[in-house]
């Protein structure tokens, strides 16, 4: 393999640092759209292999291509001013180190874009520090995985308007596209043949860390979506006795309706697969049965829940999704507990007069309703969280636009997101998605099925933490009065934390002197 030559000055339209899976695919996406892309990796051999594997012919007649560099200074010099440099390296220290190495080589007005999964507070810090040096900075969420990066991701940029103006021509071209009327993703892109037309799944999110915050919440919603789908699968398998192939057909049918989404689609595909890596002898097992039931996570779900706690925004369904992964990870403890801890038996249930009816097909339809209602509540929590953060940070997030860029490219892309876009189109200040007429109507129609699934799961000992927490969230949100009145009385009793009265204006606080015996004495 030949040593890389020094690239010509001003040969590239945009630069990209970091040639792991996401970086390579995003660079190819940009080249597909006619950009000359300067590429750099700390390991020069990786840059050489990447450019050798992707000669100009890969990009057809688009005019795009790759401009490799072995040295960072040559990489920077090869980019036209004002420079646009996208970083896709590991979040945290590696991102800071890359920025520190770039700064001395760049000029005032140049732009650095962090496309990694950064914590939004880090993005705020970086933008402030670079702004003091005269450099522009964008923290952009990039969602869609490997294929999204290659052929069209959902992109969530945050920063100053002038930084977005410089980035916009690139981001709007490489983003996923959806149909203007239906909101459905436009598919069919291939190497050298990008999608033309449609509405790009990107928009200016807001100042400083807004883009990475929205990406973080997107990931929290993704956790909820995946857990809800898994609970639907678990219920149908353990309670209804459906096989993975049976359920593949069910999910395929659901994907033709209101649950149409990327995650439902891939679930149907996964459930029809058999093991290809097991022993050669004997019947192949369903693929899902050979995967160890211990889930991993990279932290963005936890960040979402931490933010919800900091802001005092209830997000129980997303939290339960994170905790479900946590409990799955203690596999050995669960195996031991399964031998010692038992659930209710049919005889013990019968003693209480509990009998279970309905056909399997009827129960499967109930699961569909439970999944959709729970999904509504999970998204309601996520969008309420973004609204609270927007208010606290003065970001002025346009939640309808946020929903619209989730319609294509990202992992949570779904027909459902058009309904959220429409809801904020009807009322941009909507306090909660549950108050929108469409979503309220869906839950009114489906809630009996939802309650039946949660109840039967509890009776039969099948864990459905996300289904159940979503239902509790719905019932709590619609309750005019909650038992927090007793909780506040308890807090005042043991800690003199005060309370408000139902017969006085909000904001007036009272305390009671609680003697050991006798009538309590009220004190303002």
ABEGO torsion letter per residue (X at the ends): XBBBBBBBBGABABBBBGABAAAAAAAAAAAAAGBBBBBBBABAAAAAAAAAABBAAAAEAAGBEBBBBABAAAAAAABBOBBBBBBBBBBEAAAAAAAAAAAAABBBGBBBBBABBBBAAAAAAAAAAAAAAGBBBBBBBBBGEAAAAAAGBBBBBBEBAAAAAAAAAAAAAABBBBBAAAGBBBBGBBBGBBBBEEBBBBBBAEBEAAAAAAAAAAAAAAAAAAAAAAAAAAAAAAAAGBBAAAAAAAAAAAAABAABBAAAAAAAAAAABBBAABBABEBBBBAAAABBBBBBBAGAAAAAAAAAAAAGBBBAAAAAAAAAAAAAABAAAAAAAAAABBBBBAAAAAAAGBBBBEBAAAAAAAAAAAAAAAAAAAAAAAAAAAAAAAAAAGAGBBAAAAAAAAABGBAABBAAAAAAAAAAAABAABABAAABAAAAAAAAAAAAAAAAAAAAAAAAGBBBAAAAAAAAAAAAAABABBAAAAAAAAAAAAAGAEBBBAABBBGBBBBBBBBABEBBBBBX
